[in-house]
Amino acid sequence: MTLSFDGAVAGWCQLPSPAAAEIVGSSGVDVVCLDAQHGLLGDDSLLAMLQALRGVPTLVRVPHNAPDPIARALDRGADGVIVPLVDSAAEAAAAAAACAYPPAGVRSFGPTRVGWTGADVLARGRCVIMVETMAAVADLPAILQVEGVDAIFVGPSDLSLSSGRAAIPPLDDDGYRDLLRSVTGQCREAGMPVGVYCGTPDWAPTYRELGFTWLTLPSEAGLLQNAVGSALAALRR
């Protein structure tokens, strides 16, 4: 099983439901992201969801940049982590170190589920760094040089807020689009995959035009809410 970001489309899960994760994982997506930051997932539901996704590349967005949540996600069998609110190269280096065993990193050895599933217990977890603040944009050249960073992921709402704009990404704002292009352009020059959370499929062409190399679907919670609303409106008619 190979996790590749080249042109990938990722599923996004926020609900603590192995069945919902299995549906997303069987849809044909290239990777599934389990959101333990803003989603409703705890450690127990995370394990069951990773079991339901066995055979599908998985990333866990951990709640914060620290060794403990990163190790728990990797020990439960995630292929890698998405680390939020990274503002500097030093913070990116700390996240990358938490994904690897010594001497390359600081991860403690105790791979539980990884061991009994027959996976490579010494494999380094993939490290995806979120760029979602103006501080991160300012230090992006240094972040891109950090060994062990496998991809960049833009949080478009937080980056918009950090730049003094609205929470809904203003994709019709030339200044905001230039901000995104500055991120994707630097990633392209460094040969670094750069993804973005796509809150609606309608935004996908714009994000691709802006230079993003991998995208996520909206969360399964958002897709379910929209589908139920549309079906309800149709039945009421």
Secondary structure, 3 states (H helix, E strand, C coil): CCCCCCCCEEEEECCCCHHHHHHHHCCCCCEEEEECCCCCCCHHHHHHHHHHCCCCCEEEECCCCCHHHHHHHHHCCCCEEEECCCCCHHHHHHHHHHCCCCCCCCCCCCCHHHHHCCCCCCCCCEEEEEECCHHHHHCHHHHCCCCCCCEEEECHHHHHHHCCCCCCCCCCCHHHHHHHHHHHHHHHHHCCCEEEECCCHHHHHHHHHCCCCEEEEEEHHHHHHHHHHHHHHHHHC
